[in-house]
Every structure is written in C-alpha cells, then in structure tokens.
Amino acid sequence: MSFAAQAQPATDNLNPQFMEIGQQFVQAYYPIFDDALQRPKLEPMYHANAFLTFEDDQRMGRDKIVDKLKNLPFQKVAHALTKIDCQPTTDGGVLINVLGQVKVDEDRPIGFSHVFVLRPQDGTFYIMHEIFRLALHNIPDGS
C-alpha cells in the first residue's frame, strides 16, 4: 500500500486569504521580537499548547515559550527579511516560511530560516508551531 493511498487531504477549509494573513503576521511579529522590552507582548500570539523549536531547544506551551523568548541571551536584534512564503493549511490556518538575515548585538549578520504554523481559533490566529534555525554551515577544512 502506498502512502498516498492512505488519505487525501481535505481542501474545504483552505483559507483564500492565506498570503495576506501570513504577510500581516510577519509584519506584526518581527518589530515586537526585535525590541527586547516589547518581546513579552508576543505572549497573546501563541496558542496555549504551542510548540517551539529554537535551534536545539524545544518548548511546549505558551508559558514555556514566552519564558524562552524573555530570556534570550541578547538585547539588540534586527531581522532583515529576504523572502516570505505562505501556504494554506487544511484547517484554515497558514504555514509561513521566512528567510532572511539576523544581526544580534555586535555580531555579523547570519542567515536564518523561521517557520510558523498559524491556527485559526475564536476569530483570530495563534502560533501553533514555530521553528527557528540559524543558517550555519560547518564545512570541514580538509584536515
């Protein structure tokens, strides 16, 4: 039995405004994240049962995620966004992939990938899943 024969995804609940929703979310999220004093204001964006993977640190639940965000080891951060890709999910939500560069404190800019899954609930959208990864490449020096 092939995997594709198991089930066909439902398309009845695809949100036709997925691109606008994704763009608006990104425009709201990063200015708050980039200001250390404002970062706690991200809390209402997260679903109570949200899941975060930030590099190798995984957190489940809004409180644990917000604790992580409040205690990041840097004060100054600036994101330069290169590309935002959005797709609708079958539950009316939105999958968002952000590529760009991030500059932390006085370090040089580093590429990053940031993925969000927004879930609709009670007339709004919440972050249900989030993955953040720096684009670090460890290339052997040939020795």
Sine and cosine of phi, psi and omega as CSV:
sin_phi,cos_phi,sin_psi,cos_psi,sin_omega,cos_omega
0.00,0.00,0.76,-0.66,0.01,-1.00
-1.00,0.09,0.42,-0.91,-0.01,-1.00
-0.87,0.49,-0.65,0.76,-0.04,-1.00
-0.89,0.45,-0.43,0.90,-0.02,-1.00
-0.98,0.22,-0.21,0.98,-0.04,-1.00
-0.89,0.45,-0.77,0.64,-0.06,-1.00
-0.32,-0.95,0.50,-0.87,0.10,-0.99
-0.96,-0.26,0.72,-0.69,-0.02,-1.00
-0.92,0.40,0.62,-0.79,0.07,-1.00
-0.97,0.24,0.69,-0.73,0.01,-1.00
-0.91,-0.42,0.11,0.99,-0.04,-1.00
-0.90,0.44,-0.51,0.86,-0.12,-0.99
-0.97,-0.24,0.31,0.95,0.02,-1.00
-0.92,0.39,0.77,-0.64,-0.02,-1.00
-0.99,0.11,0.90,-0.44,-0.04,-1.00
-0.92,0.38,-0.25,0.97,-0.01,-1.00
-0.99,-0.16,0.39,0.92,-0.09,-1.00
-0.83,0.55,-0.62,0.78,-0.04,-1.00
-0.93,0.37,-0.71,0.71,0.03,-1.00
-0.89,0.46,-0.69,0.73,0.00,-1.00
-0.88,0.48,-0.73,0.69,0.01,-1.00
-0.88,0.48,-0.71,0.70,0.00,-1.00
-0.89,0.46,-0.70,0.71,0.00,-1.00
-0.90,0.45,-0.64,0.77,0.02,-1.00
-0.87,0.49,-0.76,0.65,-0.03,-1.00
-0.87,0.49,-0.67,0.75,0.01,-1.00
-0.90,0.43,-0.47,0.88,0.03,-1.00
-1.00,0.10,-0.63,0.78,-0.15,-0.99
-0.93,0.37,-0.80,0.59,-0.17,-0.98
-0.92,0.40,-0.63,0.77,0.06,-1.00
-0.87,0.49,-0.56,0.83,0.05,-1.00
-0.95,0.31,-0.72,0.69,0.00,-1.00
-0.86,0.50,-0.65,0.76,-0.10,-0.99
-0.95,0.32,-0.20,0.98,0.04,-1.00
-0.95,-0.30,0.96,-0.29,-0.10,-1.00
-0.82,0.57,-0.57,0.82,0.00,-1.00
-0.96,0.29,-0.45,0.89,-0.01,-1.00
-1.00,0.00,-0.30,0.95,-0.12,-0.99
-0.78,0.63,-0.61,0.79,0.05,-1.00
-0.87,0.50,-0.33,0.94,0.02,-1.00
-0.95,0.32,-0.10,0.99,0.08,-1.00
-0.96,0.28,-0.30,0.95,-0.10,-1.00
-0.75,0.66,-0.74,0.67,-0.03,-1.00
-0.93,0.37,-0.17,0.98,0.04,-1.00
-0.98,0.21,-0.30,0.95,-0.08,-1.00
-1.00,-0.09,0.67,-0.74,0.13,-0.99
-0.93,0.37,0.50,-0.87,-0.01,-1.00
-0.83,0.55,-0.52,0.85,-0.02,-1.00
-0.95,-0.30,0.45,0.89,-0.04,-1.00
-0.89,0.46,0.36,-0.93,0.01,-1.00
-0.79,-0.61,0.76,-0.65,0.00,-1.00
-0.83,-0.55,0.71,-0.70,0.25,-0.97
-0.88,-0.48,0.92,-0.40,0.00,-1.00
-0.89,-0.45,0.98,-0.22,-0.19,-0.98
0.84,0.55,-0.87,-0.50,-0.04,-1.00
-0.98,-0.19,0.16,0.99,-0.03,-1.00
-0.98,-0.19,0.86,-0.52,0.01,-1.00
-0.95,-0.33,0.70,-0.71,0.02,-1.00
-0.73,-0.68,0.63,-0.78,0.08,-1.00
-0.83,-0.56,0.76,-0.65,0.00,-1.00
0.97,-0.25,0.66,-0.75,-0.05,-1.00
-0.81,0.59,-0.73,0.68,-0.06,-1.00
-0.88,0.48,-0.68,0.73,-0.01,-1.00
-0.94,0.35,-0.58,0.82,0.03,-1.00
-0.92,0.39,-0.74,0.68,-0.01,-1.00
-0.90,0.44,-0.61,0.80,0.08,-1.00
-0.86,0.51,-0.69,0.72,0.04,-1.00
-0.87,0.49,-0.74,0.67,-0.05,-1.00
-0.90,0.43,-0.60,0.80,0.00,-1.00
-0.94,0.35,-0.45,0.89,-0.11,-0.99
-0.95,-0.32,0.40,0.92,0.07,-1.00
-0.91,0.42,0.57,-0.82,-0.16,-0.99
-0.99,0.15,0.46,0.89,0.02,-1.00
-0.64,-0.77,0.38,-0.92,0.02,-1.00
-0.95,-0.30,-0.75,0.66,-0.02,-1.00
-1.00,-0.08,0.78,-0.62,0.05,-1.00
-0.54,-0.84,0.62,-0.78,0.04,-1.00
-0.63,-0.78,0.80,-0.60,0.05,-1.00
-0.98,-0.18,0.74,-0.67,0.16,-0.99
-0.93,-0.37,0.92,-0.40,-0.10,-0.99
-1.00,0.01,0.78,-0.63,0.00,-1.00
-1.00,-0.09,-0.70,0.71,-0.08,-1.00
-0.47,-0.88,0.65,-0.76,0.07,-1.00
-0.83,-0.55,0.89,-0.46,0.05,-1.00
-0.93,-0.36,0.70,-0.72,-0.02,-1.00
-0.75,-0.66,0.57,-0.82,0.11,-0.99
-0.66,-0.75,0.53,-0.85,0.08,-1.00
-0.98,0.21,0.54,-0.84,0.13,-0.99
-0.97,-0.23,0.33,-0.94,-0.12,-0.99
-0.95,0.32,-0.12,0.99,0.05,-1.00
-0.98,-0.18,0.22,0.98,-0.02,-1.00
1.00,0.00,0.04,1.00,-0.01,-1.00
-1.00,0.03,-0.20,-0.98,-0.06,-1.00
-0.66,-0.75,0.74,-0.68,0.14,-0.99
-0.99,-0.14,0.78,-0.62,-0.05,-1.00
-0.81,-0.59,0.75,-0.66,0.11,-0.99
-0.85,-0.52,0.84,-0.55,-0.02,-1.00
-0.91,-0.42,0.77,-0.64,0.12,-0.99
-0.90,-0.43,0.59,-0.81,0.02,-1.00
0.01,-1.00,-0.34,-0.94,0.07,-1.00
-0.81,-0.58,0.55,-0.84,0.04,-1.00
-0.81,-0.58,0.69,-0.72,0.06,-1.00
-0.90,-0.43,0.84,-0.54,-0.05,-1.00
-0.91,-0.42,0.80,-0.61,-0.02,-1.00
0.75,0.66,-0.84,-0.55,-0.03,-1.00
-0.97,-0.23,0.19,0.98,0.00,-1.00
-0.95,0.30,0.28,-0.96,0.06,-1.00
-0.96,0.27,0.42,-0.91,0.04,-1.00
-0.89,0.45,0.58,-0.81,0.01,-1.00
-0.76,-0.65,0.62,-0.78,0.06,-1.00
-0.92,0.39,0.46,-0.89,0.03,-1.00
-0.54,-0.84,0.35,-0.94,0.16,-0.99
-0.81,-0.58,0.71,-0.71,-0.04,-1.00
-0.68,-0.73,0.86,-0.51,-0.04,-1.00
-0.90,-0.44,0.69,-0.72,0.07,-1.00
-0.78,-0.62,0.58,-0.82,0.25,-0.97
-0.88,-0.48,0.89,-0.45,0.04,-1.00
-1.00,-0.10,0.72,-0.70,-0.02,-1.00
-0.92,-0.40,0.76,-0.65,0.04,-1.00
-0.98,0.20,0.66,-0.75,0.07,-1.00
-0.28,-0.96,0.73,-0.69,0.07,-1.00
0.81,0.59,0.65,0.76,0.09,-1.00
0.98,0.19,0.15,0.99,0.04,-1.00
-0.62,-0.78,-0.07,-1.00,0.01,-1.00
-0.85,-0.52,0.62,-0.78,0.04,-1.00
-0.84,-0.54,0.51,-0.86,0.14,-0.99
-0.95,0.30,0.87,-0.50,0.03,-1.00
-0.98,-0.20,-0.62,0.79,0.01,-1.00
-0.69,-0.73,0.59,-0.81,0.01,-1.00
-0.51,-0.86,0.72,-0.70,0.07,-1.00
-0.74,-0.67,0.82,-0.58,0.07,-1.00
-0.86,-0.50,0.74,-0.67,-0.01,-1.00
-0.58,-0.81,0.78,-0.63,0.14,-0.99
-0.96,0.28,0.55,-0.83,0.00,-1.00
-1.00,-0.04,0.95,0.32,0.03,-1.00
-0.99,-0.11,0.71,-0.71,-0.02,-1.00
-0.87,-0.49,0.87,-0.49,0.04,-1.00
-0.99,-0.16,0.99,-0.10,-0.04,-1.00
-0.99,-0.12,0.82,-0.57,0.02,-1.00
-0.85,0.52,0.59,-0.81,-0.02,-1.00
-1.00,0.09,0.11,0.99,0.06,-1.00
1.00,0.02,0.02,1.00,-0.01,-1.00
-1.00,-0.01,0.00,0.00,0.00,0.00
